[in-house]
Amino acid sequence: MPEPQSKLSKWWGGIPRTDPEGYPCRIGALWTRLLVPRYWAITLAGKVWLGQPLAWRIYLRQDFWRAHEHHHVWQEAEVFRSTPRYLLAFAWQYIKYRSHRGAPLEQEADEAAARHVAMLAQLQEHQEDPP
């Protein structure tokens, strides 16, 4: 059983959670409440960070969003192999392409999420087909 978390720890570092696919998440850390737009998530240090409980509830219901963030976890771990290099790549792309959506790492995560959701739909379709 996990140790109880102090109010200060929750306020500063967020409430630890695990999403349905087993990825570690944190909800409501001070820096996410201050820096992350309301219904966004940020992937950092192998975790998905959300600023508020409502964003977490929406995140849990959206397969595409979770798959998008999971791809960022993969990018950080496998492509950049360090959090600082991952952050620098994102910052450079946001500056170079002048937008969140224009950044190639974001586009790649969207494409990976679309493939994942299509695969889930295909699996669902096969489960519903009678033998």
N, CA, C and O atoms as a GROMACS GRO file, in nm:
protein
  524
    1MET      N    1   0.085  -0.118   0.000
    1MET     CA    2   0.000   0.000   0.000
    1MET      C    3   0.090   0.125   0.000
    1MET      O    4   0.185   0.132   0.077
    2PRO      N    5   0.059   0.223  -0.087
    2PRO     CA    6   0.143   0.343  -0.091
    2PRO      C    7   0.135   0.424   0.037
    2PRO      O    8   0.034   0.423   0.108
    3GLU      N    9   0.244   0.496   0.064
    3GLU     CA   10   0.246   0.583   0.182
    3GLU      C   11   0.149   0.699   0.164
    3GLU      O   12   0.131   0.748   0.053
    4PRO      N   13   0.086   0.742   0.273
    4PRO     CA   14   0.000   0.861   0.264
    4PRO      C   15   0.085   0.981   0.222
    4PRO      O   16   0.202   0.992   0.259
    5GLN      N   17   0.024   1.069   0.146
    5GLN     CA   18   0.095   1.186   0.096
    5GLN      C   19   0.050   1.309   0.175
    5GLN      O   20  -0.069   1.328   0.196
    6SER      N   21   0.145   1.391   0.217
    6SER     CA   22   0.110   1.511   0.293
    6SER      C   23   0.043   1.614   0.202
    6SER      O   24   0.057   1.610   0.080
    7LYS      N   25  -0.030   1.706   0.264
    7LYS     CA   26  -0.096   1.812   0.188
    7LYS      C   27   0.008   1.897   0.114
    7LYS      O   28  -0.016   1.939   0.001
    8LEU      N   29   0.122   1.924   0.178
    8LEU     CA   30   0.226   2.003   0.114
    8LEU      C   31   0.282   1.929  -0.007
    8LEU      O   32   0.307   1.989  -0.112
    9SER      N   33   0.302   1.800   0.007
    9SER     CA   34   0.353   1.720  -0.103
    9SER      C   35   0.256   1.718  -0.221
    9SER      O   36   0.297   1.728  -0.336
   10LYS      N   37   0.127   1.705  -0.192
   10LYS     CA   38   0.025   1.708  -0.298
   10LYS      C   39   0.021   1.845  -0.364
   10LYS      O   40   0.012   1.854  -0.487
   11TRP      N   41   0.028   1.950  -0.285
   11TRP     CA   42   0.023   2.087  -0.337
   11TRP      C   43   0.144   2.114  -0.426
   11TRP      O   44   0.130   2.173  -0.533
   12TRP      N   45   0.262   2.072  -0.382
   12TRP     CA   46   0.385   2.100  -0.454
   12TRP      C   47   0.406   2.005  -0.572
   12TRP      O   48   0.434   2.049  -0.684
   13GLY      N   49   0.392   1.876  -0.549
   13GLY     CA   50   0.428   1.776  -0.650
   13GLY      C   51   0.312   1.707  -0.718
   13GLY      O   52   0.333   1.626  -0.808
   14GLY      N   53   0.191   1.738  -0.678
   14GLY     CA   54   0.075   1.677  -0.740
   14GLY      C   55   0.039   1.543  -0.678
   14GLY      O   56   0.113   1.486  -0.598
   15ILE      N   57  -0.076   1.496  -0.718
   15ILE     CA   58  -0.128   1.368  -0.668
   15ILE      C   59  -0.089   1.260  -0.769
   15ILE      O   60  -0.124   1.270  -0.886
   16PRO      N   61  -0.018   1.158  -0.724
   16PRO     CA   62   0.022   1.053  -0.817
   16PRO      C   63  -0.096   0.963  -0.856
   16PRO      O   64  -0.175   0.923  -0.770
   17ARG      N   65  -0.106   0.934  -0.982
   17ARG     CA   66  -0.208   0.844  -1.036
   17ARG      C   67  -0.144   0.761  -1.147
   17ARG      O   68  -0.034   0.791  -1.193
   18THR      N   69  -0.214   0.658  -1.188
   18THR     CA   70  -0.171   0.575  -1.300
   18THR      C   71  -0.288   0.570  -1.397
   18THR      O   72  -0.402   0.544  -1.357
   19ASP      N   73  -0.261   0.594  -1.525
   19ASP     CA   74  -0.371   0.592  -1.622
   19ASP      C   75  -0.406   0.448  -1.660
   19ASP      O   76  -0.335   0.356  -1.620
   20PRO      N   77  -0.513   0.426  -1.736
   20PRO     CA   78  -0.557   0.289  -1.766
   20PRO      C   79  -0.452   0.202  -1.835
   20PRO      O   80  -0.457   0.079  -1.825
   21GLU      N   81  -0.359   0.263  -1.905
   21GLU     CA   82  -0.254   0.186  -1.973
   21GLU      C   83  -0.131   0.166  -1.887
   21GLU      O   84  -0.034   0.105  -1.931
   22GLY      N   85  -0.134   0.217  -1.764
   22GLY     CA   86  -0.024   0.195  -1.671
   22GLY      C   87   0.082   0.304  -1.667
   22GLY      O   88   0.186   0.286  -1.604
   23TYR      N   89   0.059   0.416  -1.734
   23TYR     CA   90   0.157   0.526  -1.734
   23TYR      C   91   0.140   0.610  -1.608
   23TYR      O   92   0.028   0.640  -1.567
   24PRO      N   93   0.252   0.650  -1.545
   24PRO     CA   94   0.243   0.734  -1.426
   24PRO      C   95   0.198   0.875  -1.462
   24PRO      O   96   0.241   0.931  -1.563
   25CYS      N   97   0.113   0.931  -1.378
   25CYS     CA   98   0.060   1.065  -1.399
   25CYS      C   99   0.067   1.141  -1.267
   25CYS      O  100   0.075   1.082  -1.160
   26ARG      N  101   0.063   1.271  -1.277
   26ARG     CA  102   0.054   1.359  -1.160
   26ARG      C  103  -0.051   1.464  -1.188
   26ARG      O  104  -0.055   1.521  -1.298
   27ILE      N  105  -0.135   1.490  -1.091
   27ILE     CA  106  -0.242   1.588  -1.108
   27ILE      C  107  -0.225   1.699  -1.006
   27ILE      O  108  -0.211   1.674  -0.886
   28GLY      N  109  -0.227   1.823  -1.054
   28GLY     CA  110  -0.234   1.939  -0.967
   28GLY      C  111  -0.105   1.987  -0.904
   28GLY      O  112  -0.110   2.060  -0.806
   29ALA      N  113   0.011   1.948  -0.957
   29ALA     CA  114   0.137   2.003  -0.904
   29ALA      C  115   0.136   2.154  -0.922
   29ALA      O  116   0.079   2.204  -1.019
   30LEU      N  117   0.198   2.226  -0.832
   30LEU     CA  118   0.197   2.372  -0.837
   30LEU      C  119   0.242   2.424  -0.973
   30LEU      O  120   0.176   2.510  -1.030
   31TRP      N  121   0.354   2.374  -1.024
   31TRP     CA  122   0.405   2.427  -1.152
   31TRP      C  123   0.310   2.400  -1.267
   31TRP      O  124   0.302   2.479  -1.361
   32THR      N  125   0.236   2.287  -1.263
   32THR     CA  126   0.141   2.261  -1.372
   32THR      C  127   0.021   2.354  -1.362
   32THR      O  128  -0.033   2.399  -1.463
   33ARG      N  129  -0.022   2.383  -1.240
   33ARG     CA  130  -0.134   2.476  -1.223
   33ARG      C  131  -0.098   2.615  -1.273
   33ARG      O  132  -0.184   2.689  -1.320
   34LEU      N  133   0.030   2.651  -1.261
   34LEU     CA  134   0.075   2.784  -1.303
   34LEU      C  135   0.112   2.792  -1.451
   34LEU      O  136   0.090   2.895  -1.514
   35LEU      N  137   0.169   2.685  -1.507
   35LEU     CA  138   0.229   2.694  -1.640
   35LEU      C  139   0.157   2.618  -1.751
   35LEU      O  140   0.172   2.651  -1.869
   36VAL      N  141   0.081   2.517  -1.716
   36VAL     CA  142   0.017   2.434  -1.819
   36VAL      C  143  -0.125   2.487  -1.844
   36VAL      O  144  -0.202   2.501  -1.749
   37PRO      N  145  -0.159   2.515  -1.969
   37PRO     CA  146  -0.296   2.562  -1.997
   37PRO      C  147  -0.401   2.465  -1.940
   37PRO      O  148  -0.375   2.346  -1.922
   38ARG      N  149  -0.516   2.519  -1.914
   38ARG     CA  150  -0.623   2.453  -1.838
   38ARG      C  151  -0.648   2.305  -1.873
   38ARG      O  152  -0.641   2.221  -1.783
   39TYR      N  153  -0.676   2.272  -1.995
   39TYR     CA  154  -0.710   2.133  -2.030
   39TYR      C  155  -0.602   2.069  -2.115
   39TYR      O  156  -0.632   1.994  -2.208
   40TRP      N  157  -0.479   2.098  -2.083
   40TRP     CA  158  -0.365   2.037  -2.150
   40TRP      C  159  -0.294   1.944  -2.053
   40TRP      O  160  -0.320   1.943  -1.933
   41ALA      N  161  -0.206   1.866  -2.110
   41ALA     CA  162  -0.115   1.784  -2.031
   41ALA      C  163   0.025   1.813  -2.083
   41ALA      O  164   0.042   1.860  -2.195
   42ILE      N  165   0.122   1.783  -2.001
   42ILE     CA  166   0.261   1.792  -2.044
   42ILE      C  167   0.329   1.663  -2.000
   42ILE      O  168   0.302   1.611  -1.892
   43THR      N  169   0.416   1.614  -2.084
   43THR     CA  170   0.491   1.493  -2.051
   43THR      C  171   0.632   1.535  -2.014
   43THR      O  172   0.699   1.606  -2.089
   44LEU      N  173   0.676   1.490  -1.898
   44LEU     CA  174   0.806   1.530  -1.847
   44LEU      C  175   0.854   1.426  -1.747
   44LEU      O  176   0.778   1.382  -1.661
   45ALA      N  177   0.980   1.389  -1.758
   45ALA     CA  178   1.040   1.294  -1.664
   45ALA      C  179   0.964   1.162  -1.659
   45ALA      O  180   0.950   1.100  -1.553
   46GLY      N  181   0.913   1.119  -1.775
   46GLY     CA  182   0.845   0.991  -1.784
   46GLY      C  183   0.704   0.988  -1.727
   46GLY      O  184   0.645   0.882  -1.711
   47LYS      N  185   0.650   1.105  -1.696
   47LYS     CA  186   0.515   1.114  -1.639
   47LYS      C  187   0.430   1.208  -1.724
   47LYS      O  188   0.480   1.295  -1.795
   48VAL      N  189   0.300   1.188  -1.714
   48VAL     CA  190   0.204   1.279  -1.774
   48VAL      C  191   0.154   1.369  -1.661
   48VAL      O  192   0.104   1.320  -1.560
   49TRP      N  193   0.169   1.500  -1.679
   49TRP     CA  194   0.133   1.598  -1.577
   49TRP      C  195   0.010   1.674  -1.623
   49TRP      O  196   0.006   1.725  -1.735
   50LEU      N  197  -0.091   1.682  -1.537
   50LEU     CA  198  -0.212   1.759  -1.564
   50LEU      C  199  -0.232   1.857  -1.450
   50LEU      O  200  -0.204   1.826  -1.334
   51GLY      N  201  -0.282   1.976  -1.483
   51GLY     CA  202  -0.292   2.081  -1.384
   51GLY      C  203  -0.408   2.072  -1.288
   51GLY      O  204  -0.402   2.129  -1.179
   52GLN      N  205  -0.513   2.000  -1.325
   52GLN     CA  206  -0.631   2.001  -1.239
   52GLN      C  207  -0.709   1.870  -1.250
   52GLN      O  208  -0.699   1.800  -1.351
   53PRO      N  209  -0.787   1.837  -1.148
   53PRO     CA  210  -0.864   1.712  -1.149
   53PRO      C  211  -0.962   1.700  -1.267
   53PRO      O  212  -0.982   1.590  -1.318
   54LEU      N  213  -1.022   1.809  -1.311
   54LEU     CA  214  -1.115   1.801  -1.424
   54LEU      C  215  -1.041   1.757  -1.551
   54LEU      O  216  -1.093   1.676  -1.628
   55ALA      N  217  -0.922   1.809  -1.572
   55ALA     CA  218  -0.841   1.766  -1.688
   55ALA      C  219  -0.812   1.616  -1.678
   55ALA      O  220  -0.816   1.546  -1.780
   56TRP      N  221  -0.784   1.567  -1.559
   56TRP     CA  222  -0.759   1.424  -1.538
   56TRP      C  223  -0.882   1.341  -1.576
   56TRP      O  224  -0.869   1.238  -1.642
   57ARG      N  225  -1.000   1.383  -1.535
   57ARG     CA  226  -1.122   1.309  -1.568
   57ARG      C  227  -1.146   1.306  -1.719
   57ARG      O  228  -1.188   1.203  -1.773
   58ILE      N  229  -1.120   1.416  -1.786
   58ILE     CA  230  -1.134   1.420  -1.932
   58ILE      C  231  -1.029   1.330  -1.997
   58ILE      O  232  -1.060   1.253  -2.088
   59TYR      N  233  -0.906   1.339  -1.950
   59TYR     CA  234  -0.795   1.258  -2.000
   59TYR      C  235  -0.829   1.108  -1.992
   59TYR      O  236  -0.801   1.032  -2.084
   60LEU      N  237  -0.888   1.067  -1.883
   60LEU     CA  238  -0.924   0.925  -1.866
   60LEU      C  239  -1.024   0.876  -1.970
   60LEU      O  240  -1.025   0.758  -2.004
   61ARG      N  241  -1.109   0.965  -2.020
   61ARG     CA  242  -1.213   0.926  -2.117
   61ARG      C  243  -1.167   0.935  -2.262
   61ARG      O  244  -1.239   0.889  -2.351
   62GLN      N  245  -1.050   0.991  -2.287
   62GLN     CA  246  -1.009   1.014  -2.425
   62GLN      C  247  -0.888   0.929  -2.465
   62GLN      O  248  -0.774   0.959  -2.428
   63ASP      N  249  -0.914   0.823  -2.539
   63ASP     CA  250  -0.808   0.733  -2.584
   63ASP      C  251  -0.703   0.806  -2.668
   63ASP      O  252  -0.583   0.782  -2.653
   64PHE      N  253  -0.748   0.897  -2.755
   64PHE     CA  254  -0.654   0.969  -2.842
   64PHE      C  255  -0.558   1.053  -2.758
   64PHE      O  256  -0.437   1.052  -2.782
   65TRP      N  257  -0.611   1.125  -2.663
   65TRP     CA  258  -0.526   1.212  -2.580
   65TRP      C  259  -0.422   1.130  -2.504
   65TRP      O  260  -0.305   1.165  -2.500
   66ARG      N  261  -0.469   1.019  -2.443
   66ARG     CA  262  -0.374   0.935  -2.369
   66ARG      C  263  -0.267   0.878  -2.462
   66ARG      O  264  -0.149   0.878  -2.427
   67ALA      N  265  -0.307   0.830  -2.580
   67ALA     CA  266  -0.210   0.775  -2.674
   67ALA      C  267  -0.111   0.883  -2.719
   67ALA      O  268   0.008   0.854  -2.737
   68HIS      N  269  -0.158   1.005  -2.737
   68HIS     CA  270  -0.071   1.117  -2.775
   68HIS      C  271   0.036   1.139  -2.666
   68HIS      O  272   0.154   1.149  -2.697
   69GLU      N  273  -0.007   1.146  -2.542
   69GLU     CA  274   0.087   1.169  -2.432
   69GLU      C  275   0.180   1.049  -2.412
   69GLU      O  276   0.297   1.066  -2.380
   70HIS      N  277   0.128   0.930  -2.432
   70HIS     CA  278   0.213   0.810  -2.421
   70HIS      C  279   0.324   0.813  -2.525
   70HIS      O  280   0.436   0.769  -2.499
   71HIS      N  281   0.292   0.864  -2.644
   71HIS     CA  282   0.396   0.874  -2.748
   71HIS      C  283   0.503   0.974  -2.705
   71HIS      O  284   0.622   0.953  -2.732
   72HIS      N  285   0.464   1.081  -2.638
   72HIS     CA  286   0.564   1.175  -2.586
   72HIS      C  287   0.653   1.107  -2.481
   72HIS      O  288   0.773   1.132  -2.477
   73VAL      N  289   0.595   1.023  -2.397
   73VAL     CA  290   0.676   0.949  -2.299
   73VAL      C  291   0.779   0.865  -2.374
   73VAL      O  292   0.896   0.860  -2.336
   74TRP      N  293   0.735   0.799  -2.480
   74TRP     CA  294   0.826   0.718  -2.562
   74TRP      C  295   0.935   0.806  -2.626
   74TRP      O  296   1.052   0.770  -2.624
   75GLN      N  297   0.896   0.921  -2.682
   75GLN     CA  298   0.994   1.011  -2.744
   75GLN      C  299   1.101   1.052  -2.643
   75GLN      O  300   1.221   1.048  -2.674
   76GLU      N  301   1.058   1.090  -2.524
   76GLU     CA  302   1.154   1.133  -2.423
   76GLU      C  303   1.251   1.021  -2.387
   76GLU      O  304   1.371   1.044  -2.378
   77ALA      N  305   1.197   0.900  -2.367
   77ALA     CA  306   1.280   0.789  -2.322
   77ALA      C  307   1.366   0.729  -2.434
   77ALA      O  308   1.483   0.699  -2.412
   78GLU      N  309   1.309   0.714  -2.552
   78GLU     CA  310   1.378   0.639  -2.657
   78GLU      C  311   1.448   0.726  -2.762
   78GLU      O  312   1.554   0.688  -2.811
   79VAL      N  313   1.390   0.839  -2.796
   79VAL     CA  314   1.450   0.924  -2.899
   79VAL      C  315   1.554   1.018  -2.837
   79VAL      O  316   1.666   1.028  -2.887
   80PHE      N  317   1.518   1.086  -2.728
   80PHE     CA  318   1.607   1.186  -2.669
   80PHE      C  319   1.688   1.131  -2.552
   80PHE      O  320   1.796   1.182  -2.522
   81ARG      N  321   1.637   1.029  -2.486
   81ARG     CA  322   1.705   0.960  -2.376
   81ARG      C  323   1.744   1.049  -2.258
   81ARG      O  324   1.825   1.010  -2.174
   82SER      N  325   1.684   1.166  -2.253
   82SER     CA  326   1.703   1.252  -2.134
   82SER      C  327   1.597   1.362  -2.137
   82SER      O  328   1.557   1.410  -2.243
   83THR      N  329   1.555   1.400  -2.019
   83THR     CA  330   1.454   1.506  -2.009
   83THR      C  331   1.506   1.640  -2.060
   83THR      O  332   1.432   1.708  -2.133
   84PRO      N  333   1.628   1.683  -2.027
   84PRO     CA  334   1.675   1.812  -2.079
   84PRO      C  335   1.681   1.818  -2.233
   84PRO      O  336   1.642   1.918  -2.292
   85ARG      N  337   1.728   1.712  -2.296
   85ARG     CA  338   1.734   1.712  -2.444
   85ARG      C  339   1.594   1.715  -2.503
   85ARG      O  340   1.570   1.782  -2.604
   86TYR      N  341   1.502   1.642  -2.442
   86TYR     CA  342   1.363   1.640  -2.486
   86TYR      C  343   1.302   1.781  -2.476
   86TYR      O  344   1.239   1.828  -2.571
   87LEU      N  345   1.321   1.846  -2.363
   87LEU     CA  346   1.269   1.982  -2.344
   87LEU      C  347   1.330   2.081  -2.443
   87LEU      O  348   1.259   2.165  -2.498
   88LEU      N  349   1.460   2.072  -2.465
   88LEU     CA  350   1.525   2.162  -2.561
   88LEU      C  351   1.471   2.141  -2.702
   88LEU      O  352   1.450   2.238  -2.775
   89ALA      N  353   1.449   2.016  -2.741
   89ALA     CA  354   1.395   1.987  -2.874
   89ALA      C  355   1.256   2.047  -2.889
   89ALA      O  356   1.224   2.107  -2.992
   90PHE      N  357   1.173   2.032  -2.787
   90PHE     CA  358   1.039   2.089  -2.792
   90PHE      C  359   1.044   2.241  -2.799
   90PHE      O  360   0.975   2.302  -2.880
   91ALA      N  361   1.126   2.301  -2.714
   91ALA     CA  362   1.136   2.448  -2.714
   91ALA      C  363   1.181   2.497  -2.851
   91ALA      O  364   1.124   2.593  -2.905
   92TRP      N  365   1.281   2.432  -2.908
   92TRP     CA  366   1.330   2.474  -3.040
   92TRP      C  367   1.220   2.460  -3.145
   92TRP      O  368   1.202   2.549  -3.227
   93GLN      N  369   1.147   2.349  -3.143
   93GLN     CA  370   1.041   2.329  -3.242
   93GLN      C  371   0.927   2.430  -3.225
   93GLN      O  372   0.872   2.478  -3.324
   94TYR      N  373   0.892   2.461  -3.104
   94TYR     CA  374   0.785   2.559  -3.081
   94TYR      C  375   0.827   2.696  -3.134
   94TYR      O  376   0.745   2.770  -3.189
   95ILE      N  377   0.954   2.730  -3.117
   95ILE     CA  378   1.005   2.858  -3.169
   95ILE      C  379   1.014   2.853  -3.321
   95ILE      O  380   0.967   2.944  -3.389
   96LYS      N  381   1.074   2.750  -3.373
   96LYS     CA  382   1.096   2.740  -3.518
   96LYS      C  383   0.965   2.735  -3.596
   96LYS      O  384   0.951   2.802  -3.699
   97TYR      N  385   0.869   2.657  -3.548
   97TYR     CA  386   0.743   2.640  -3.621
   97TYR      C  387   0.632   2.732  -3.570
   97TYR      O  388   0.520   2.730  -3.621
   98ARG      N  389   0.664   2.812  -3.469
   98ARG     CA  390   0.575   2.916  -3.415
   98ARG      C  391   0.439   2.867  -3.368
   98ARG      O  392   0.342   2.943  -3.366
   99SER      N  393   0.432   2.740  -3.330
   99SER     CA  394   0.304   2.691  -3.277
   99SER      C  395   0.321   2.554  -3.213
   99SER      O  396   0.419   2.483  -3.236
  100HIS      N  397   0.225   2.522  -3.132
  100HIS     CA  398   0.218   2.390  -3.070
  100HIS      C  399   0.190   2.285  -3.179
  100HIS      O  400   0.263   2.186  -3.190
  101ARG      N  401   0.087   2.307  -3.256
  101ARG     CA  402   0.044   2.210  -3.359
  101ARG      C  403   0.145   2.197  -3.473
  101ARG      O  404   0.150   2.092  -3.538
  102GLY      N  405   0.224   2.300  -3.499
  102GLY     CA  406   0.320   2.294  -3.609
  102GLY      C  407   0.447   2.218  -3.576
  102GLY      O  408   0.523   2.181  -3.667
  103ALA      N  409   0.472   2.193  -3.450
  103ALA     CA  410   0.594   2.124  -3.409
  103ALA      C  411   0.591   1.978  -3.455
  103ALA      O  412   0.493   1.908  -3.429
  104PRO      N  413   0.695   1.933  -3.523
  104PRO     CA  414   0.698   1.794  -3.572
  104PRO      C  415   0.680   1.688  -3.463
  104PRO      O  416   0.619   1.585  -3.488
  105LEU      N  417   0.732   1.712  -3.344
  105LEU     CA  418   0.713   1.614  -3.237
  105LEU      C  419   0.566   1.602  -3.198
  105LEU      O  420   0.519   1.494  -3.164
  106GLU      N  421   0.492   1.712  -3.205
  106GLU     CA  422   0.348   1.709  -3.178
  106GLU      C  423   0.274   1.638  -3.291
  106GLU      O  424   0.184   1.558  -3.266
  107GLN      N  425   0.313   1.666  -3.414
  107GLN     CA  426   0.249   1.600  -3.528
  107GLN      C  427   0.273   1.450  -3.524
  107GLN      O  428   0.183   1.371  -3.553
  108GLU      N  429   0.394   1.411  -3.489
  108GLU     CA  430   0.426   1.268  -3.478
  108GLU      C  431   0.342   1.201  -3.370
  108GLU      O  432   0.294   1.089  -3.389
  109ALA      N  433   0.325   1.269  -3.256
  109ALA     CA  434   0.243   1.213  -3.148
  109ALA      C  435   0.096   1.202  -3.190
  109ALA      O  436   0.029   1.106  -3.155
  110ASP      N  437   0.047   1.300  -3.266
  110ASP     CA  438  -0.090   1.292  -3.318
  110ASP      C  439  -0.106   1.174  -3.413
  110ASP      O  440  -0.206   1.102  -3.407
  111GLU      N  441  -0.008   1.154  -3.501
  111GLU     CA  442  -0.016   1.042  -3.596
  111GLU      C  443  -0.012   0.908  -3.523
  111GLU      O  444  -0.086   0.816  -3.558
  112ALA      N  445   0.074   0.897  -3.423
  112ALA     CA  446   0.082   0.773  -3.345
  112ALA      C  447  -0.049   0.748  -3.271
  112ALA      O  448  -0.096   0.635  -3.264
  113ALA      N  449  -0.107   0.854  -3.215
  113ALA     CA  450  -0.234   0.841  -3.143
  113ALA      C  451  -0.345   0.800  -3.238
  113ALA      O  452  -0.429   0.717  -3.203
  114ALA      N  453  -0.348   0.857  -3.359
  114ALA     CA  454  -0.451   0.820  -3.457
  114ALA      C  455  -0.439   0.673  -3.495
  114ALA      O  456  -0.540   0.604  -3.508
  115ARG      N  457  -0.317   0.625  -3.513
  115ARG     CA  458  -0.298   0.482  -3.544
  115ARG      C  459  -0.346   0.394  -3.429
  115ARG      O  460  -0.409   0.290  -3.451
  116HIS      N  461  -0.317   0.437  -3.306
  116HIS     CA  462  -0.357   0.360  -3.189
  116HIS      C  463  -0.510   0.353  -3.178
  116HIS      O  464  -0.566   0.246  -3.153
  117VAL      N  465  -0.576   0.466  -3.195
  117VAL     CA  466  -0.722   0.470  -3.185
  117VAL      C  467  -0.785   0.387  -3.298
  117VAL      O  468  -0.885   0.319  -3.275
  118ALA      N  469  -0.728   0.392  -3.417
  118ALA     CA  470  -0.779   0.309  -3.528
  118ALA      C  471  -0.764   0.161  -3.495
  118ALA      O  472  -0.853   0.082  -3.525
  119MET      N  473  -0.651   0.123  -3.434
  119MET     CA  474  -0.631  -0.016  -3.394
  119MET      C  475  -0.733  -0.058  -3.288
  119MET      O  476  -0.787  -0.168  -3.294
  120LEU      N  477  -0.760   0.030  -3.192
  120LEU     CA  478  -0.861   0.000  -3.090
  120LEU      C  479  -0.999  -0.019  -3.152
  120LEU      O  480  -1.074  -0.109  -3.113
  121ALA      N  481  -1.032   0.065  -3.250
  121ALA     CA  482  -1.162   0.054  -3.318
  121ALA      C  483  -1.170  -0.078  -3.394
  121ALA      O  484  -1.274  -0.143  -3.396
  122GLN      N  485  -1.061  -0.116  -3.457
  122GLN     CA  486  -1.057  -0.242  -3.530
  122GLN      C  487  -1.074  -0.361  -3.436
  122GLN      O  488  -1.147  -0.456  -3.466
  123LEU      N  489  -1.008  -0.357  -3.322
  123LEU     CA  490  -1.023  -0.463  -3.223
  123LEU      C  491  -1.166  -0.471  -3.173
  123LEU      O  492  -1.222  -0.579  -3.158
  124GLN      N  493  -1.225  -0.356  -3.147
  124GLN     CA  494  -1.364  -0.350  -3.101
  124GLN      C  495  -1.457  -0.411  -3.206
  124GLN      O  496  -1.549  -0.487  -3.173
  125GLU      N  497  -1.433  -0.378  -3.331
  125GLU     CA  498  -1.514  -0.428  -3.442
  125GLU      C  499  -1.506  -0.580  -3.450
  125GLU      O  500  -1.607  -0.648  -3.471
  126HIS      N  501  -1.386  -0.634  -3.435
  126HIS     CA  502  -1.368  -0.779  -3.441
  126HIS      C  503  -1.433  -0.850  -3.323
  126HIS      O  504  -1.481  -0.963  -3.337
  127GLN      N  505  -1.436  -0.785  -3.208
  127GLN     CA  506  -1.499  -0.845  -3.091
  127GLN      C  507  -1.650  -0.848  -3.104
  127GLN      O  508  -1.716  -0.936  -3.049
  128GLU      N  509  -1.704  -0.751  -3.177
  128GLU     CA  510  -1.849  -0.744  -3.193
  128GLU      C  511  -1.900  -0.836  -3.302
  128GLU      O  512  -2.019  -0.869  -3.302
  129ASP      N  513  -1.814  -0.878  -3.396
  129ASP     CA  514  -1.855  -0.966  -3.505
  129ASP      C  515  -1.885  -1.105  -3.450
  129ASP      O  516  -1.802  -1.163  -3.379
  130PRO      N  517  -2.002  -1.160  -3.483
  130PRO     CA  518  -2.031  -1.296  -3.435
  130PRO      C  519  -1.946  -1.398  -3.513
  130PRO      O  520  -1.915  -1.377  -3.630
  131PRO      N  521  -1.909  -1.507  -3.447
  131PRO     CA  522  -1.824  -1.609  -3.515
  131PRO      C  523  -1.897  -1.682  -3.624
  131PRO      O  524  -1.839  -1.770  -3.688
   0.00000   0.00000   0.00000
